Amino acid sequence: MAALVWFVHGQLAARGFDWALVRAGIAGLRWNWLAFSLIPIFATYYGRALRWAVFLKPLKPHPSLARLTSATVIGFTAITLFGRPGEFIRPYLIAKKEDVSITSQFAAWFLERIFDLLMALLVFAFALTRVRGSEVQVGDKMAWVMAVGGRIVVVACATILIVILSFRHLARPLQERITGALHFLPQHHFERLAKWIAAFVEGVASTRSDAALLLIFFYSVVEWMLIAACYWCLAHSFAATMNFTIVDVLIFLGFVSFGAAVQIPGIGGGMQVVAVLVLTELFGMRLELATAFAFLTWFLTFVAIVPVGLILALKEGLDWRGTLRDVRRIGEEASK
């Protein structure tokens, strides 16, 4: 890590990167707005717990919101600390806390990703329409994002709707067909796979209810409104972005959400990289200030929850190594 920091510092210095401007941008932070930004971003974890409770209702009508919120905070802490392997700690913990099958909660996690992706695509679509309707001149890399992004939005949204509808109407028939087609397997393999398939179908059972679907969509909208509120507070905390309107914030959020999941040719992925690209090309910000704001955004939206998650994990006596080992074992069993 020290070698990496030294290398990046050297590369930026060779390109005339003004570190004094970065320090000035951070020194000029409005700390009251920075503190306000923590309120909506922390509220998103409770919102996610509310939405997960809807996923759980077919299996457990009255889940504990306190346990769901705790598992959510610890889960996102694990993602920050361990990367993608940490994604599965949250459904694992929820399954253990609520005494339901782990496979059903992996299915709930998949549903959550589907709805989050849908909301991210809708925000990105709004950002595209606003930028295309303006007279902003964009560079080649941003032009690629806009050209490819428009096609991805249409295809991905249609695919998501098809997936949701298939869960709603075809889950049980598909379960019967797949289970019937697996009878050629040895008995112990067949029973294991049939159990996993049944648990997965139970996990997506909430999509068969109109009321549940509407509630999930409502919580998803509220979730992203809170994220936008956090970004708006962050913009007001930074001198170079304090004049951002809510439309500017949504444009920034839309492109960052899209870029975090898509590899841009010549750049790569990651929200920090895309944030810098959007701020410099669309909003004409200096590279140094854009870098400082991108880092600030990443820190507040991902890292700020880590101390809370570690405290909760210590309070509950969570064994990180054992939990990761169990999650890995479950994945290996599922792939056999």
C-alpha positions in Angstrom: 0.0 0.0 0.0 2.9 2.4 0.8 4.5 1.6 -2.5 1.2 2.2 -4.3 0.7 5.5 -2.6 4.3 6.6 -3.4 3.8 5.5 -7.1 0.5 7.4 -7.5 1.9 10.5 -5.8 4.9 10.4 -8.2 2.7 10.0 -11.3 0.4 12.8 -10.4 3.3 15.1 -9.5 4.8 14.4 -12.9 1.6 15.6 -14.5 1.6 18.8 -12.6 -1.1 17.7 -10.1 -1.4 20.6 -7.5 -1.6 18.9 -4.1 -1.9 22.4 -2.4 -5.2 22.9 -4.2 -6.4 19.6 -2.9 -5.5 20.5 0.7 -7.1 23.9 0.2 -10.4 22.2 -1.0 -10.4 19.9 2.1 -9.5 22.7 4.5 -12.4 24.8 3.2 -15.0 22.1 4.0 -18.2 23.3 5.6 -18.3 20.7 8.4 -22.0 21.3 9.3 -23.1 20.2 5.8 -20.7 17.3 6.0 -22.3 16.2 9.3 -25.8 16.6 7.8 -24.8 14.2 5.0 -24.4 11.4 7.5 -28.1 11.5 8.4 -29.5 10.4 5.1 -26.7 7.9 4.3 -27.1 6.2 7.7 -30.9 6.3 7.2 -30.4 4.2 4.0 -29.3 1.2 6.1 -32.6 1.3 8.1 -34.5 1.7 4.7 -32.7 -1.4 3.4 -33.8 -3.3 6.5 -37.4 -2.2 5.9 -37.2 -3.5 2.3 -35.6 -6.7 3.4 -38.4 -7.3 5.9 -40.8 -7.3 2.9 -38.7 -10.0 1.2 -38.8 -12.0 4.5 -42.6 -11.8 5.0 -43.6 -15.0 3.1 -41.1 -16.9 5.4 -41.4 -14.8 8.6 -44.4 -12.4 8.9 -42.8 -10.4 11.7 -39.0 -10.2 11.4 -37.0 -8.1 13.8 -36.1 -4.7 12.3 -33.4 -4.3 14.9 -31.7 -7.5 13.8 -32.1 -6.7 10.1 -30.6 -3.2 10.6 -27.7 -4.7 12.5 -27.0 -7.3 9.9 -27.3 -4.7 7.1 -24.7 -2.4 8.8 -22.3 -5.2 9.4 -22.9 -6.5 5.9 -21.9 -3.2 4.3 -19.0 -2.9 6.6 -17.8 -6.3 5.4 -18.1 -5.1 1.7 -15.9 -2.2 2.5 -13.3 -4.3 4.3 -13.3 -7.5 2.2 -14.7 -6.4 -1.2 -17.1 -8.6 -3.1 -16.8 -11.7 -0.8 -18.3 -9.5 1.9 -21.5 -9.2 -0.1 -22.8 -12.5 1.1 -22.2 -11.9 4.8 -25.4 -9.9 5.1 -27.8 -12.6 3.8 -25.9 -15.1 5.8 -26.3 -13.1 9.0 -30.0 -12.4 8.3 -30.6 -16.1 7.7 -29.0 -17.0 11.0 -30.7 -14.2 13.0 -34.2 -14.9 11.6 -33.8 -18.7 11.5 -34.6 -19.1 7.8 -32.7 -20.9 5.1 -29.6 -19.2 3.8 -30.5 -19.9 0.2 -33.7 -18.0 0.5 -31.8 -15.0 1.8 -29.3 -15.2 -1.1 -32.4 -15.0 -3.3 -33.6 -11.9 -1.3 -30.1 -10.4 -1.9 -30.5 -11.0 -5.6 -33.9 -9.3 -5.6 -32.4 -6.3 -3.7 -29.7 -6.0 -6.4 -32.3 -6.2 -9.1 -34.3 -3.3 -7.7 -31.2 -1.2 -6.9 -30.0 -1.7 -10.4 -33.4 -0.6 -11.8 -33.3 2.6 -9.7 -29.7 3.3 -10.7 -30.6 2.9 -14.3 -33.6 5.3 -14.0 -31.4 7.9 -12.3 -28.8 7.5 -15.0 -31.5 7.8 -17.7 -32.6 11.1 -16.1 -29.0 12.3 -16.1 -28.6 11.4 -19.8 -31.7 13.3 -20.8 -30.5 16.4 -18.9 -27.0 16.4 -20.4 -28.2 15.7 -23.9 -30.7 18.5 -23.6 -28.0 21.0 -22.6 -25.2 22.6 -24.7 -22.4 20.9 -22.7 -19.5 19.7 -24.8 -18.2 16.4 -23.7 -14.9 14.5 -24.4 -14.5 11.2 -26.1 -14.7 9.1 -22.9 -17.8 10.8 -21.7 -19.3 10.6 -25.2 -18.7 6.8 -25.0 -20.5 6.6 -21.6 -23.5 8.5 -23.0 -23.7 6.5 -26.2 -23.3 3.0 -24.7 -25.2 4.0 -21.5 -28.3 4.9 -23.5 -28.5 1.4 -25.0 -27.7 -0.3 -21.8 -30.5 1.5 -20.0 -33.1 0.3 -22.5 -31.9 -3.3 -22.6 -31.2 -3.6 -18.8 -34.6 -2.1 -17.8 -36.4 -4.4 -20.1 -34.4 -7.4 -18.8 -35.1 -6.4 -15.2 -38.8 -6.2 -15.8 -38.8 -9.6 -17.5 -36.9 -11.1 -14.5 -39.3 -9.6 -12.0 -42.3 -10.9 -14.0 -40.8 -14.3 -14.4 -40.3 -14.5 -10.6 -43.9 -13.4 -10.2 -45.6 -15.9 -12.6 -43.1 -18.6 -13.5 -41.2 -19.4 -10.3 -43.3 -22.4 -9.2 -43.7 -23.9 -12.7 -39.9 -23.5 -13.4 -39.1 -25.1 -10.0 -41.3 -28.1 -11.0 -39.7 -28.4 -14.4 -36.1 -28.0 -13.2 -36.6 -30.4 -10.4 -38.3 -32.9 -12.7 -35.4 -32.7 -15.1 -32.8 -33.4 -12.4 -34.1 -36.9 -11.5 -31.3 -38.5 -13.5 -28.8 -37.3 -10.8 -27.8 -39.6 -7.9 -30.3 -39.4 -5.0 -28.1 -37.3 -2.6 -27.2 -34.8 -5.3 -30.9 -34.5 -6.5 -32.1 -33.9 -2.9 -29.5 -31.2 -2.3 -30.3 -29.4 -5.5 -34.1 -29.7 -5.0 -33.7 -28.2 -1.6 -31.7 -25.3 -2.9 -34.1 -24.6 -5.7 -37.1 -24.7 -3.3 -35.4 -22.3 -0.9 -34.6 -19.9 -3.7 -38.2 -19.9 -4.8 -39.3 -19.2 -1.2 -36.8 -16.3 -1.2 -38.5 -14.6 -4.2 -42.0 -15.3 -3.0 -42.6 -11.7 -2.1 -42.8 -10.8 -5.9 -46.1 -12.7 -6.2 -47.9 -10.1 -4.1 -49.0 -6.8 -5.7 -48.9 -5.0 -2.3 -45.4 -6.4 -1.6 -44.1 -5.3 -5.0 -45.5 -1.8 -4.6 -43.9 -1.6 -1.1 -40.6 -2.8 -2.4 -40.6 -0.2 -5.1 -41.6 2.5 -2.7 -38.8 1.6 -0.3 -36.4 1.5 -3.3 -37.5 5.1 -4.3 -37.1 6.3 -0.8 -33.6 4.6 -0.6 -32.4 6.5 -3.6 -34.0 9.8 -2.5 -31.9 9.5 0.7 -28.8 8.8 -1.3 -29.5 11.9 -3.4 -30.0 13.9 -0.2 -26.6 12.7 1.0 -24.9 13.8 -2.2 -26.7 17.1 -2.1 -25.4 17.7 1.5 -21.9 16.7 0.3 -22.1 19.1 -2.6 -22.9 21.9 -0.2 -20.0 21.0 2.1 -17.4 21.5 -0.7 -16.6 25.0 -2.0 -16.3 24.0 -5.7 -19.7 22.3 -5.7 -21.8 24.3 -3.2 -23.8 25.9 -6.1 -24.9 22.6 -7.4 -28.7 22.4 -7.9 -30.6 19.2 -7.2 -30.6 18.5 -10.9 -26.8 18.7 -11.0 -26.6 16.4 -8.0 -28.9 13.8 -9.8 -26.7 14.1 -12.9 -23.6 13.4 -10.9 -25.3 10.6 -9.0 -26.6 9.0 -12.2 -23.3 8.9 -13.9 -21.4 7.7 -10.8 -24.0 4.9 -10.3 -23.7 3.8 -13.9 -19.9 4.0 -13.9 -19.4 2.1 -10.8 -20.8 -1.0 -12.5 -19.5 -0.5 -16.1 -15.9 -0.6 -17.3 -15.1 2.5 -19.4 -12.5 1.9 -22.2 -9.2 3.5 -21.3 -10.4 4.3 -17.8 -11.9 1.3 -16.0 -14.6 1.2 -13.4 -15.0 2.5 -9.9 -17.0 5.3 -8.6 -14.0 7.6 -7.8 -12.7 7.4 -11.4 -16.1 8.1 -12.9 -16.8 10.9 -10.4 -13.6 12.7 -11.4 -14.5 12.3 -15.1 -18.0 13.7 -14.6 -16.8 16.6 -12.5 -14.0 17.6 -14.9 -15.8 17.1 -18.2 -19.4 18.0 -17.4 -18.9 20.6 -14.7 -15.5 22.0 -15.7 -13.9 21.5 -12.4 -10.2 21.4 -11.8 -8.8 17.9 -11.6 -7.4 18.4 -8.1 -10.8 19.6 -6.7 -12.6 16.9 -8.6 -10.3 14.2 -7.1 -10.8 15.6 -3.6 -14.6 15.6 -3.9 -14.6 12.1 -5.4 -12.6 10.8 -2.5 -14.9 12.6 0.0 -18.0 11.1 -1.7 -16.5 7.6 -1.5 -15.5 8.0 2.1 -18.9 9.3 3.3 -20.9 6.7 1.3 -18.8 3.6 2.0 -16.3 4.1 4.8 -18.2 6.2 7.3 -20.3 3.2 8.3 -17.3 1.0 9.1 -16.8 2.1 12.7 -20.5 1.5 13.5 -20.4 -1.9 11.8 -17.2 -2.9 13.7 -18.8 -1.9 17.0 -21.9 -3.9 16.3 -19.8 -6.9 15.2 -17.8 -6.7 18.4 -21.0 -6.4 20.5 -22.5 -9.5 18.8 -19.2 -11.4 19.1 -19.0 -11.9 15.3 -16.2 -14.1 14.2 -15.3 -12.6 10.8 -13.0 -15.4 9.8 -15.5 -18.1 10.7 -18.3 -16.2 9.0 -16.3 -15.9 5.7 -15.3 -19.5 6.0 -19.0 -20.6 6.3 -20.1 -18.4 3.4 -17.3 -19.9 1.2 -18.3 -23.4 2.3 -21.9 -22.7 1.3 -20.9 -21.4 -2.1 -18.7 -24.5 -2.7 -21.6 -26.8 -1.7 -24.0 -25.0 -4.0 -21.5 -25.4 -7.0 -21.1 -29.2 -6.5 
